[in-house]
Amino acid sequence: MGVLNLSATAKSIEDLLRITIENMTRTERNLSTHVLRNYPMALMGSVNHIAKAAEVSAPTVVRWAQKMGFSGFQELQTAVRGELEARLESPLAKHDRWSHDAPDTHILNRFADAVLGNLKTTLAQIDHAEFDAVTSLMADPTRKVFATGGRITLAMAEYFVTQMKVVRPNVELLMPVSNTWPPALLEMSEGDILVAFDIRRYENNVLQLVELAKEQGAEVILVTDPWVSPAAAFARYRFSAQIEVPSAWDSTVAIQVLVETMLAGVQSLTWEDTSQRMQRLEALYAKARFFRGRK
């Protein structure tokens, strides 16, 4: 039995743990819960070490790994280490991996195939009830909505905030600069929402801000990748978008579609108020002669 091809199944080890937990015995479920609570470090020790930490037997750990499709614990551990390496992969390393034995087709076709595959997989693995719960939270006018991102994903946060400001009031962008956080956190109340965007190589600023927001009582919604940002430890909801393409850089197309779908979902719930808000905005644009329009 070989190592599972997680890229083909579009599941990380953490996703696999969540998917298989229902098929486990009570003791094995306790083991899965322990690992999920302490992922990925819980899987870095020996069989005996994890057995002792989870208060199960060593044979239970081996059977548990086999139930997830691995030949044993060592193969599971190898897969986890591969994920950790992928988290830290540099643009140079990604380029070398994609360019090696690349198919003899035009880059437009290869890139389009990868992006369409990413989009299909991302949307297919989202739980509809969880997505609806997130849009309902965002549509709640009693909650303020904040968003942040890292060096690359800040653009996603900015787009989200720009559009969400049209849909509803009390939406704010948090820059990933620590000296701007205290005044913003001062305005954050229990039950408010922080939407955080963070893909590999995960940034300390995003993690720190998410942790601080959680301490303020914020509901954290994390948009990340299949390898999962460390900020997931503080998130109530998490969506993982597929990002790999034949390039030195990761793709944010699936994240963009996810953001636009969220916006559409919130808009549908708030349309009566949103339509009036949009009418007032259009009147202000007209007075300011913001758009060229027709003469």
N, C-alpha and C positions, 0 to 999 in steps of 0.2 A: 504494500500500500504506500503510495507516494504522498508527498506533501500536497495538501489541497491547493488547487489553483484559485486563490482568493480573488485574483483580478478577474477571472472568468465568471465567478459567482457573484462578484461585486460585494463581497462581505469581508469585513475585517474580522480578526479573531474575537474582538469584543462583541461584534454583531452575532457571530457564531455562538458565543456563550449565551446571549440573550435568546436566540432562536431555539437552541437545543435544551434550554433549562426545563421546559415543560415535559420533556421525554425522560428526564432523569428521576432516579429514586430520591427519597427525601434526603438521604445523606449526601447524594451527589448534588442535589439542589443547594444544600448548605455550602458545599464546596464551590459551586458556581457563584453563589452570592458573595462568598469571601473573596474570590478572585476578581469579580466585577468591582467590588468595593475598593480593592487595592491594585487594580490593573494599571500598568503591566508588571509592576515590580513583584507582585505575588508569584509570578511564574518564572522568576529569575533564579530561584534556588533549586535545590535538589528535590527529588520526590519526597524524601523523608522530611525535608524542611517545610514544604507546602502542606504535607499531611499533618504535621504537628501544629502549624499555624491555623489550619482550618479544622483541627480536632477530628480528623478522619484517619483511616488506615492508609498505608502506602499502596496496597492493592486497589483501594478505592480510587486513588488518584490515577492509576494506570487505566482502570476500566473507564473512568470518566473521560480521559483523553481519547480512548478508543471509540466511545460513543459519539464523539464529535467528528469522527472520520480519520483520526490519526492512528498510526500503528502503535503508538505509545506516547508517554509523556515527553520523551526526548524529541520526537518529531514535532510535537506541539510547541515545545520550547524553541526549536529551530525556526518555526514559522513566526513566532512572536519576535524573535531577534531580527528576522528579516523585515518585519514591519517597522521595528525601531530604527533600522538602518534606512528604510525608505523615508521615514519622517525627517531625517536629517540630510537627505540627499541634496546635493548642490546642483545648480543649473548645469554646470559642466558635466557632472556625473549623469544627469538625466539625458543630456544630449548624446553622450557616448553610448548609453544603453539603447536609446531609440535609433541611433544611426547605424548601430551594428546589425547587419543582415536586414536592413530595411527593404521592404518589397519594392520592386521596380515599377512603381506607379508615381504619378505626379503628386507633389506635396499637397496640392489642393484636395485631391481625392483622399489621400491618407488622413489629412487633418479633418476633413469633413466626416469621414467614417468614424474617427475617434470621438469627435464632438457629439455626433448624433447618438453614438453608443453610450456616451457619458450621460447625455440628457435622458435617454430612455431608461437607463438603469437607475439614475437618481430619482426620477419620478415614480418608478415602479416600486421602490423600496420604502417610500414614505407612507406611514400609517395615516389613513384619511381622518380617523378620529382625532389623532394627535395634531394633525395640521389644522383641523377645524377648531380645536381647543386653543391653538396659538392665535388664529385670526380673531377668535372671540375675545381673547385677552387684549389684543391690540385695538379692538373696536370699542373697548370699554372706556367711555369718556372720563371716568373717575381716575384712570391711571395715566400717568405721564409715560412717554415712550422715549427712550434714549437708544443710541446706536454707536458702535465703535468698531474699529478694525485695525489691522496692522499695516505694514508698509505697502503691501499690494491690495489687501482687502478693504482698506479705508475707502477706496473708490466705490466699493459696493455699499458701504455704510452711508457715504455721502449721497449716492443715488437714492437709497432707501429713504433717507431723511427728506431729501428734496421733494420726492413724490408723496410721502406720507404727510408732509406738512399741508398738502393740498387736501388730502382726504380727511384729516382731523387736526385739532389744535394740540398744543403741548407735546411737541416732538423736537428733540434736540440731538445734535451730533456731539459726541465726546471725542476730542482729539486724543491720540495715544501719546500724550505728553503729560508727565506726572504733575507738573506745576499747575495744570488747569483742572485737575481732578477735584480738589477739595471744594471749590465753589459749586461745581456741578453736583457733587455728591450731597452737598448741603440741601440741594433742591430735590433730592431723590427720597421718596417716602416708601414705606412698606407697601408692597403690592404694585409698585411701578415696574416698568419693563425695561430691561436692557437687552438689545439685540446685538450680539457680538459675532463678528466674522473673523475666523482664524484658520488658516490652512498652513501646511508645512512650509517652511521651517518655523514652527510656532514661536510667537513673540512674547517675551516676558512682560512687556507693557500691557498686552491684552489680558494675560492671565492675572496680573496684579489688579487691574481695574475691575475685572469680573469678580474677583474675590472680595474686593472692597464693596462693590455693589451688592453682592450677596449678603454681606454683613449689614448693609442698610435695609435689608428686607426685600430687595428687588427680585423679581421673577426673571431669571436669565434664560434667554433663548439663544442657543449657539448654532451657528452655521459653520460647518467645518468640512473636513474631507474624510475618506474612508479610514485613515489612520488615527483620526480623532485627536483634536487639540486637548492638552491637559486641562483647559478651562472647562471641559465636560464635567469635571468633578463638582462644579458649582452650578451647573445648568439644570433647570427643570425640564426643558425640552431641548432636543438636539437633532439637527438634520445634517446628514452627511452627503455631500455632493461629490460626484466623480470628477476628477480634475486632470487625469493623465492624457496627454496628447503627444504626438511625435515632435517634440520641441524641447529646448532647454528650459522652458518655463511651463508652469502649470496653467491650465485653462480655467477661466472663471465663467464660462458660458452657462453651465448648469446652475451655478450660484445666481447668476443674473435672472435666469428664468424662474428660479425658486422665489427670488425677491419679487419679481413682477406678479407671480401667482399669489403671493401673500398680499400684495397691494390690492389686487383684484378681489381677493376674498374679504379683506377688511372693507373695501369700498362697497361691496354688495350688502354688507351688514349695516353700513352707516349711510346708505345712499340718500335718504331724506335730508339729513344734515349736510352731507358732503356736497350734494347738488347745489344747495343754497350757498355753501362756502365757495364753490367753484364759480357761481354767478357773481359773487362779490369780488372774487379775485379777477375775473375777466373784466369787470367794470374798472378796477384799479389799473389793470394793464392798458385798457383803452385810454384812460385819462392820462397815463404816463407816456402814451404813444410808444410802448415798449416794442411792439412788433411792427414790421413795415406795412403789412396788410395791403389792401387795395387803395389806390388814390381816388 
